[in-house]
């Protein structure tokens, strides 16, 4: 896949593709050149997934900052 195609994947799609690559490489019967190409794509997918998770974490933190302070109790 091209870099642009990878960036168009959702987090879930990228993670599923990364998991498939890892399974394929762990089987150990991948020719060297194919393994290197798969490894390269896997590292790109790993970085992409981490970036997406970091973005989601920042969004959650921003949302939590907007909540009014509470006294620590639950309920009314």
C-alpha atoms as an extended CHARMM CRD file, in Angstrom:
* protein
*
        76  EXT
         1         1  UNK       CA              0.0000000000        0.0000000000        0.0000000000  PROA      1               0.0000000000
         2         2  UNK       CA              1.1330000000        3.5380000000       -0.5990000000  PROA      2               0.0000000000
         3         3  UNK       CA              1.6460000000        6.0210000000        2.2360000000  PROA      3               0.0000000000
         4         4  UNK       CA             -1.5270000000        7.8730000000        1.1950000000  PROA      4               0.0000000000
         5         5  UNK       CA             -3.5730000000        4.6590000000        1.1690000000  PROA      5               0.0000000000
         6         6  UNK       CA             -2.3060000000        3.8040000000        4.6410000000  PROA      6               0.0000000000
         7         7  UNK       CA             -3.2360000000        7.2240000000        5.9970000000  PROA      7               0.0000000000
         8         8  UNK       CA             -6.7560000000        6.7880000000        4.6280000000  PROA      8               0.0000000000
         9         9  UNK       CA             -7.2940000000        3.7170000000        6.8110000000  PROA      9               0.0000000000
        10        10  UNK       CA             -9.3010000000        4.0320000000        9.9940000000  PROA      10              0.0000000000
        11        11  UNK       CA             -7.5500000000        3.1140000000       13.2320000000  PROA      11              0.0000000000
        12        12  UNK       CA             -9.3460000000       -0.2250000000       13.2710000000  PROA      12              0.0000000000
        13        13  UNK       CA             -8.4160000000       -0.9940000000        9.6670000000  PROA      13              0.0000000000
        14        14  UNK       CA             -4.7720000000       -0.0660000000       10.2480000000  PROA      14              0.0000000000
        15        15  UNK       CA             -4.6130000000       -2.1890000000       13.3890000000  PROA      15              0.0000000000
        16        16  UNK       CA             -6.1850000000       -5.1910000000       11.6260000000  PROA      16              0.0000000000
        17        17  UNK       CA             -3.7080000000       -4.8630000000        8.7590000000  PROA      17              0.0000000000
        18        18  UNK       CA             -0.8190000000       -4.5800000000       11.2260000000  PROA      18              0.0000000000
        19        19  UNK       CA             -2.0050000000       -7.7020000000       13.0570000000  PROA      19              0.0000000000
        20        20  UNK       CA             -2.2140000000       -9.6070000000        9.7570000000  PROA      20              0.0000000000
        21        21  UNK       CA              1.3430000000       -8.5570000000        8.8710000000  PROA      21              0.0000000000
        22        22  UNK       CA              2.6250000000       -9.6550000000       12.2800000000  PROA      22              0.0000000000
        23        23  UNK       CA              0.9250000000      -13.0610000000       11.9320000000  PROA      23              0.0000000000
        24        24  UNK       CA              2.4220000000      -13.4910000000        8.4620000000  PROA      24              0.0000000000
        25        25  UNK       CA              5.9170000000      -12.5980000000        9.6440000000  PROA      25              0.0000000000
        26        26  UNK       CA              5.6250000000      -14.7970000000       12.7420000000  PROA      26              0.0000000000
        27        27  UNK       CA              4.8430000000      -17.7950000000       10.5370000000  PROA      27              0.0000000000
        28        28  UNK       CA              8.3970000000      -17.4430000000        9.2730000000  PROA      28              0.0000000000
        29        29  UNK       CA              7.8540000000      -18.6710000000        5.7260000000  PROA      29              0.0000000000
        30        30  UNK       CA              8.0170000000      -15.2660000000        4.0420000000  PROA      30              0.0000000000
        31        31  UNK       CA             10.7920000000      -14.6900000000        1.4910000000  PROA      31              0.0000000000
        32        32  UNK       CA             13.3680000000      -12.1780000000        2.7110000000  PROA      32              0.0000000000
        33        33  UNK       CA             12.4490000000       -9.3340000000        0.3660000000  PROA      33              0.0000000000
        34        34  UNK       CA              8.7060000000       -9.8080000000        1.0020000000  PROA      34              0.0000000000
        35        35  UNK       CA              9.4170000000       -9.8720000000        4.7190000000  PROA      35              0.0000000000
        36        36  UNK       CA             11.3150000000       -6.6050000000        4.5440000000  PROA      36              0.0000000000
        37        37  UNK       CA              8.5000000000       -4.9470000000        2.6060000000  PROA      37              0.0000000000
        38        38  UNK       CA              5.9570000000       -6.2770000000        5.1160000000  PROA      38              0.0000000000
        39        39  UNK       CA              8.1180000000       -5.1260000000        8.0370000000  PROA      39              0.0000000000
        40        40  UNK       CA              8.3890000000       -1.6450000000        6.5540000000  PROA      40              0.0000000000
        41        41  UNK       CA              4.6290000000       -1.4340000000        6.1040000000  PROA      41              0.0000000000
        42        42  UNK       CA              4.1530000000       -2.7560000000        9.6240000000  PROA      42              0.0000000000
        43        43  UNK       CA              6.3550000000       -0.0810000000       11.1480000000  PROA      43              0.0000000000
        44        44  UNK       CA              4.4460000000        2.5800000000        9.2200000000  PROA      44              0.0000000000
        45        45  UNK       CA              1.1400000000        1.1460000000       10.4220000000  PROA      45              0.0000000000
        46        46  UNK       CA              2.4170000000        0.9850000000       13.9880000000  PROA      46              0.0000000000
        47        47  UNK       CA              3.3570000000        4.6710000000       13.9050000000  PROA      47              0.0000000000
        48        48  UNK       CA              0.0160000000        5.5470000000       12.3240000000  PROA      48              0.0000000000
        49        49  UNK       CA             -1.9000000000        3.6680000000       15.0200000000  PROA      49              0.0000000000
        50        50  UNK       CA              0.1460000000        5.3490000000       17.7600000000  PROA      50              0.0000000000
        51        51  UNK       CA             -0.5280000000        8.7820000000       16.2680000000  PROA      51              0.0000000000
        52        52  UNK       CA             -4.2520000000        8.0550000000       16.1250000000  PROA      52              0.0000000000
        53        53  UNK       CA             -4.2370000000        6.8850000000       19.7470000000  PROA      53              0.0000000000
        54        54  UNK       CA             -2.3200000000        9.9910000000       20.8330000000  PROA      54              0.0000000000
        55        55  UNK       CA             -4.8520000000       12.1930000000       19.0370000000  PROA      55              0.0000000000
        56        56  UNK       CA             -7.7480000000       10.3860000000       20.6970000000  PROA      56              0.0000000000
        57        57  UNK       CA             -6.0990000000       10.7350000000       24.1030000000  PROA      57              0.0000000000
        58        58  UNK       CA             -5.6570000000       14.4810000000       23.6030000000  PROA      58              0.0000000000
        59        59  UNK       CA             -9.3130000000       14.8100000000       22.6010000000  PROA      59              0.0000000000
        60        60  UNK       CA            -10.4250000000       12.9620000000       25.7410000000  PROA      60              0.0000000000
        61        61  UNK       CA             -8.2020000000       15.1760000000       27.8940000000  PROA      61              0.0000000000
        62        62  UNK       CA             -9.6610000000       18.2990000000       26.2630000000  PROA      62              0.0000000000
        63        63  UNK       CA            -13.1910000000       17.0730000000       26.8740000000  PROA      63              0.0000000000
        64        64  UNK       CA            -12.4280000000       16.2550000000       30.4920000000  PROA      64              0.0000000000
        65        65  UNK       CA            -10.9930000000       19.7440000000       31.0130000000  PROA      65              0.0000000000
        66        66  UNK       CA            -14.3260000000       21.2140000000       29.9280000000  PROA      66              0.0000000000
        67        67  UNK       CA            -16.2660000000       19.3340000000       32.5960000000  PROA      67              0.0000000000
        68        68  UNK       CA            -17.1860000000       21.3150000000       35.6860000000  PROA      68              0.0000000000
        69        69  UNK       CA            -15.2790000000       20.3750000000       38.8180000000  PROA      69              0.0000000000
        70        70  UNK       CA            -17.0000000000       17.8770000000       41.0860000000  PROA      70              0.0000000000
        71        71  UNK       CA            -16.7420000000       17.2150000000       44.7750000000  PROA      71              0.0000000000
        72        72  UNK       CA            -15.7670000000       13.5990000000       44.0990000000  PROA      72              0.0000000000
        73        73  UNK       CA            -19.1570000000       12.0820000000       44.9330000000  PROA      73              0.0000000000
        74        74  UNK       CA            -21.3600000000       10.1320000000       42.5880000000  PROA      74              0.0000000000
        75        75  UNK       CA            -25.0870000000       10.6820000000       42.3460000000  PROA      75              0.0000000000
        76        76  UNK       CA            -27.2870000000       13.4270000000       43.7150000000  PROA      76              0.0000000000
